[in-house]
Amino acid sequence: IGEGFIVHLMAYFLMGYLWKYSGLSFAKSFLICFLIGLLIEVLQSFTDTRLFSLTDITANGLGGIAGILMNSYMTLRGEDLQELVARTALLSSLAINQSWNH
């Protein structure tokens, strides 16, 4: 798994979490994440510097689902967005540190 995959995963994790946090259903939250990711990938295929990537779409989808599931889990436990931000910041710093060490 490359650094780009992790970046996509984390970005769409946050996006999925926030769409679900806004009150949308699991399906609508995922659909929005998926369509935004797909649109970005399709638009990139029209540029000279970027390419359409199924790997990016996979990372986007997995990240979106993980964020939506995390929101559902935290809602059941009565936790809030501040706790997610703290956890995400910790995971981000660990991922960046790991990529620098390789």
LUMGU-392570 format. One record per residue: residue number from 1; residue in one letter; chain; x, y, z of N, C-alpha, C in turn. Coordinates in Angstrom, 3 decimals, padded with zeros to 6 digits. Layout:
<sites>
nr, rest, kette, neast, nnorth, nup, caeast, canorth, caup, ceast, cnorth, cup
NUM, A, A, X, Y, Z, X, Y, Z, X, Y, Z
...
</sites>
This chain:
<sites>
nr, rest, kette, neast, nnorth, nup, caeast, canorth, caup, ceast, cnorth, cup
1, I, A, 000.860, -001.179, 000.000, 000.000, 000.000, 000.000, 000.896, 001.228, 000.000
2, G, A, 000.642, 002.109, -000.955, 001.453, 003.310, -001.080, 000.934, 004.469, -000.255
3, E, A, 001.734, 005.509, -000.214, 001.383, 006.711, 000.545, 000.114, 007.357, -000.005
4, G, A, -000.043, 007.357, -001.336, -001.232, 007.933, -001.951, -002.506, 007.218, -001.530
5, F, A, -002.408, 005.893, -001.406, -003.556, 005.099, -000.979, -003.994, 005.515, 000.419
6, I, A, -003.027, 005.690, 001.312, -003.328, 006.075, 002.687, -003.926, 007.479, 002.735
7, V, A, -003.407, 008.386, 001.913, -003.947, 009.753, 001.873, -005.403, 009.734, 001.417
8, H, A, -005.702, 008.975, 000.359, -007.085, 008.866, -000.119, -007.971, 008.234, 000.957
9, L, A, -007.479, 007.175, 001.570, -008.230, 006.480, 002.610, -008.602, 007.427, 003.745
10, M, A, -007.652, 008.202, 004.195, -007.896, 009.101, 005.325, -008.815, 010.261, 004.946
11, A, A, -008.618, 010.812, 003.748, -009.464, 011.924, 003.317, -010.923, 011.492, 003.203
12, Y, A, -011.149, 010.321, 002.614, -012.515, 009.857, 002.430, -013.104, 009.286, 003.717
13, F, A, -012.247, 008.853, 004.641, -012.709, 008.489, 005.974, -013.380, 009.696, 006.608
14, L, A, -012.699, 010.826, 006.571, -013.256, 012.044, 007.151, -014.513, 012.479, 006.403
15, M, A, -014.482, 012.389, 005.076, -015.656, 012.776, 004.295, -016.850, 011.885, 004.638
16, G, A, -016.625, 010.574, 004.692, -017.712, 009.653, 005.032, -018.265, 009.924, 006.416
17, Y, A, -017.346, 010.155, 007.356, -017.770, 010.455, 008.729, -018.650, 011.702, 008.745
18, L, A, -018.216, 012.749, 008.067, -018.954, 014.013, 008.113, -020.293, 013.937, 007.391
19, W, A, -020.361, 013.204, 006.265, -021.661, 013.068, 005.600, -022.633, 012.320, 006.496
20, K, A, -022.173, 011.264, 007.154, -023.042, 010.519, 008.071, -023.394, 011.390, 009.275
21, Y, A, -022.442, 012.166, 009.753, -022.657, 013.083, 010.876, -023.736, 014.112, 010.541
22, S, A, -023.851, 014.467, 009.251, -024.845, 015.458, 008.829, -026.269, 014.923, 008.902
23, G, A, -026.406, 013.623, 009.151, -027.732, 013.044, 009.293, -028.170, 012.172, 008.131
24, L, A, -027.323, 012.048, 007.111, -027.679, 011.198, 005.977, -027.576, 009.726, 006.358
25, S, A, -028.277, 008.903, 005.614, -028.216, 007.463, 005.843, -026.860, 006.918, 005.397
26, F, A, -026.581, 005.678, 005.771, -025.348, 005.005, 005.345, -025.250, 005.026, 003.823
27, A, A, -026.333, 004.613, 003.152, -026.319, 004.497, 001.695, -026.080, 005.851, 001.019
28, K, A, -026.775, 006.881, 001.466, -026.599, 008.205, 000.853, -025.203, 008.761, 001.126
29, S, A, -024.707, 008.557, 002.330, -023.357, 009.028, 002.660, -022.323, 008.340, 001.771
30, F, A, -022.452, 007.018, 001.617, -021.513, 006.281, 000.775, -021.637, 006.702, -000.676
31, L, A, -022.852, 006.855, -001.154, -023.066, 007.237, -002.553, -022.422, 008.587, -002.854
32, I, A, -022.566, 009.537, -001.967, -021.949, 010.848, -002.165, -020.428, 010.722, -002.194
33, C, A, -019.859, 009.990, -001.245, -018.398, 009.784, -001.235, -017.935, 009.130, -002.528
34, F, A, -018.631, 008.081, -002.931, -018.246, 007.348, -004.132, -018.333, 008.237, -005.371
35, L, A, -019.434, 008.966, -005.511, -019.620, 009.794, -006.711, -018.613, 010.949, -006.773
36, I, A, -018.303, 011.552, -005.635, -017.295, 012.617, -005.621, -015.939, 012.045, -006.031
37, G, A, -015.573, 010.902, -005.463, -014.308, 010.265, -005.824, -014.256, 009.883, -007.285
38, L, A, -015.340, 009.316, -007.799, -015.402, 008.928, -009.209, -015.301, 010.150, -010.114
39, L, A, -016.022, 011.214, -009.783, -015.968, 012.440, -010.576, -014.554, 013.003, -010.628
40, I, A, -013.891, 013.037, -009.489, -012.516, 013.556, -009.455, -011.603, 012.702, -010.329
41, E, A, -011.741, 011.383, -010.236, -010.902, 010.497, -011.055, -011.185, 010.675, -012.547
42, V, A, -012.446, 010.793, -012.922, -012.800, 010.998, -014.334, -012.239, 012.326, -014.825
43, L, A, -012.386, 013.383, -014.028, -011.855, 014.693, -014.430, -010.335, 014.657, -014.571
44, Q, A, -009.670, 013.892, -013.712, -008.208, 013.782, -013.810, -007.769, 013.143, -015.118
45, S, A, -008.614, 012.289, -015.686, -008.252, 011.625, -016.943, -008.185, 012.614, -018.109
46, F, A, -008.728, 013.806, -017.930, -008.696, 014.825, -018.976, -007.515, 015.789, -018.826
47, T, A, -006.671, 015.558, -017.836, -005.511, 016.426, -017.633, -004.254, 015.725, -018.146
48, D, A, -003.204, 016.502, -018.314, -001.935, 015.937, -018.774, -001.090, 015.409, -017.626
49, T, A, -001.408, 015.805, -016.410, -000.539, 015.461, -015.287, -001.116, 014.402, -014.358
50, R, A, -002.385, 014.051, -014.493, -003.024, 013.089, -013.592, -003.660, 011.963, -014.402
51, L, A, -003.888, 010.828, -013.767, -004.486, 009.674, -014.421, -005.683, 009.160, -013.631
52, F, A, -006.590, 008.506, -014.334, -007.691, 007.801, -013.704, -007.099, 006.594, -012.981
53, S, A, -007.502, 006.354, -011.728, -006.908, 005.269, -010.952, -007.970, 004.481, -010.193
54, L, A, -008.080, 003.184, -010.517, -008.995, 002.320, -009.768, -008.523, 002.128, -008.333
55, T, A, -007.212, 002.195, -008.119, -006.669, 002.089, -006.768, -007.153, 003.255, -005.914
56, D, A, -007.155, 004.456, -006.484, -007.655, 005.627, -005.752, -009.141, 005.473, -005.438
57, I, A, -009.910, 004.985, -006.408, -011.346, 004.798, -006.191, -011.580, 003.773, -005.084
58, T, A, -010.772, 002.717, -005.074, -010.874, 001.707, -004.015, -010.575, 002.319, -002.655
59, A, A, -009.494, 003.087, -002.573, -009.137, 003.742, -001.308, -010.230, 004.713, -000.874
60, N, A, -010.786, 005.443, -001.834, -011.869, 006.381, -001.522, -013.066, 005.635, -000.931
61, G, A, -013.457, 004.551, -001.572, -014.606, 003.780, -001.107, -014.381, 003.164, 000.262
62, L, A, -013.207, 002.570, 000.449, -012.893, 001.962, 001.746, -012.835, 003.014, 002.852
63, G, A, -012.230, 004.151, 002.546, -012.161, 005.231, 003.530, -013.541, 005.762, 003.875
64, G, A, -014.380, 005.948, 002.849, -015.739, 006.434, 003.079, -016.539, 005.483, 003.953
65, I, A, -016.460, 004.192, 003.641, -017.178, 003.191, 004.436, -016.660, 003.183, 005.876
66, A, A, -015.351, 003.233, 006.035, -014.770, 003.228, 007.388, -015.229, 004.444, 008.191
67, G, A, -015.277, 005.609, 007.544, -015.727, 006.818, 008.232, -017.189, 006.748, 008.626
68, I, A, -018.003, 006.216, 007.736, -019.434, 006.073, 008.022, -019.643, 005.093, 009.175
69, L, A, -018.914, 003.972, 009.123, -019.024, 002.989, 010.203, -018.523, 003.559, 011.525
70, M, A, -017.449, 004.334, 011.472, -016.932, 004.943, 012.696, -017.957, 005.900, 013.290
71, N, A, -018.618, 006.673, 012.424, -019.658, 007.579, 012.917, -020.777, 006.798, 013.588
72, S, A, -021.207, 005.720, 012.957, -022.283, 004.906, 013.523, -021.861, 004.322, 014.868
73, Y, A, -020.633, 003.821, 014.941, -020.115, 003.241, 016.179, -020.028, 004.293, 017.284
74, M, A, -019.489, 005.452, 016.951, -019.336, 006.506, 017.951, -020.686, 007.041, 018.406
75, T, A, -021.635, 007.095, 017.508, -022.981, 007.542, 017.867, -023.600, 006.563, 018.865
76, L, A, -023.424, 005.267, 018.615, -023.949, 004.265, 019.545, -023.292, 004.369, 020.915
77, R, A, -022.029, 004.723, 020.944, -021.299, 004.840, 022.217, -021.490, 006.207, 022.868
78, G, A, -022.100, 007.141, 022.156, -022.317, 008.469, 022.712, -021.085, 009.361, 022.642
79, E, A, -020.129, 009.017, 021.782, -018.918, 009.826, 021.638, -019.169, 010.940, 020.625
80, D, A, -018.256, 011.925, 020.576, -018.489, 013.066, 019.699, -017.363, 013.282, 018.699
81, L, A, -017.528, 014.320, 017.896, -016.609, 014.623, 016.807, -015.211, 014.970, 017.308
82, Q, A, -015.094, 015.614, 018.452, -013.774, 015.970, 018.978, -012.924, 014.738, 019.232
83, E, A, -013.539, 013.672, 019.699, -012.791, 012.435, 019.935, -012.309, 011.844, 018.620
84, L, A, -013.142, 011.925, 017.574, -012.720, 011.428, 016.266, -011.543, 012.237, 015.734
85, V, A, -011.612, 013.552, 015.865, -010.530, 014.409, 015.379, -009.224, 014.047, 016.076
86, A, A, -009.279, 013.833, 017.367, -008.076, 013.459, 018.114, -007.538, 012.117, 017.633
87, R, A, -008.404, 011.140, 017.429, -007.972, 009.819, 016.954, -007.412, 009.908, 015.537
88, T, A, -008.074, 010.667, 014.664, -007.621, 010.802, 013.282, -006.265, 011.495, 013.226
89, A, A, -006.073, 012.517, 014.042, -004.782, 013.208, 014.082, -003.680, 012.261, 014.511
90, L, A, -003.959, 011.428, 015.486, -002.968, 010.452, 015.946, -002.651, 009.448, 014.841
91, L, A, -003.688, 008.914, 014.195, -003.464, 007.954, 013.114, -002.726, 008.597, 011.948
92, S, A, -003.043, 009.848, 011.631, -002.362, 010.562, 010.553, -000.881, 010.709, 010.851
93, S, A, -000.572, 011.104, 012.061, 000.832, 011.293, 012.414, 001.581, 009.966, 012.384
94, L, A, 000.930, 008.887, 012.810, 001.562, 007.573, 012.747, 001.792, 007.134, 011.305
95, A, A, 000.807, 007.371, 010.437, 000.941, 006.989, 009.026, 002.047, 007.782, 008.349
96, I, A, 002.118, 009.078, 008.615, 003.158, 009.917, 008.021, 004.529, 009.487, 008.532
97, N, A, 004.637, 009.229, 009.822, 005.880, 008.771, 010.400, 006.319, 007.448, 009.784
98, Q, A, 005.367, 006.548, 009.586, 005.664, 005.248, 008.982, 006.162, 005.414, 007.553
99, S, A, 005.540, 006.304, 006.771, 005.953, 006.494, 005.376, 007.322, 007.142, 005.288
100, W, A, 007.690, 007.988, 006.256, 009.009, 008.622, 006.260, 010.101, 007.623, 006.622
101, N, A, 009.755, 006.627, 007.407, 010.746, 005.639, 007.840, 011.038, 004.588, 006.777
102, H, A, 010.264, 004.583, 005.689, 010.483, 003.584, 004.636, 011.040, 004.184, 003.408
</sites>
